[in-house]
Amino acid sequence: FKAIRENWLAPTLGDVASLPCRIFFDAKKQFLQMNHTTYNFWQVMKACKIGILPVFIRDIIFRAVFNCTNYALLYGHYYYSWFQNPRTADFYAYESRLTSNQRVGRLLMATILAAVLSNPFDVVATKVMTQQYDKYTGMVDCMKTVTREETAKKLWLSGFGARTAF
């Protein structure tokens, strides 16, 4: 439980606590990514207000899925070796013996799964924050509208490659 508290709960609480400070920069990043070169302070503030919930949910889902997958793969592999020979299974020695390929593979799998599950909220955040006309009233309305007009595939796969690479 100590590992869960230190490696999952503390960073998650950090994400929650820092969101009010980060949302302004996230909104500006969304405008730049969508090539909106003309925007003013009030547009950014409006984007922050309407986009804070999808950004919050996106960050929490990503953090939770990434850390749970990462540690499930790490501990799962360790327990597999422990069942083969319990006397020589020291977790700290085991973790230090992992190769770079094993570490990178574990991190890539965790990142891809986390990006897949949090991508719809990233799409919604981008759409509600960068709308030029008031098409979406909020997160749920945006999800319904995108699913109805552009299919659920657009909601799940739009910008997925860029998000995973980021």
Buried (B, 14 or more C-beta within 10 A) or exposed (E): EEEEEEEBEEEBEEBEEEBEEBBBEBBBEBBEBBEBEEBEEEBBEBBBEBBBBBBBBBBBBBBBBBBBBBBEBBBEBBEEBBEEEEEEBEBEEBEEEBEEEEEEEBBEBBBBBBBBBBBBBBBBBBBBBBBEEEEBEEBEEBBEBBBEEEEEEBBBBBBBEEBBEE
